[in-house]
Amino acid sequence: MPLSLAVAGPVAALIGLTPTFLIAAVIPLLAALVTIVLARLPKEELAHPLTDPQPEPAAA
């Protein structure tokens, strides 16, 4: 059994189903935002893009 399922049942029994789903939705969002900000990912992506820039087309 996955750990998330083993934890979700008792948590839902303690605090209710709606708060459990809200917590499950908010925590990953906050974790992603904190990771993006602390790791300065937007600057890194701009400095080192995964694709090569496309050459400009020649003027006609």
Secondary structure, 3 states (H helix, E strand, C coil): CCHHHHHHHHHHHHHCHHHHHHHHHHHHHHHHHHHHHHCCHHHHHHHCCCCCCCCCCCCC
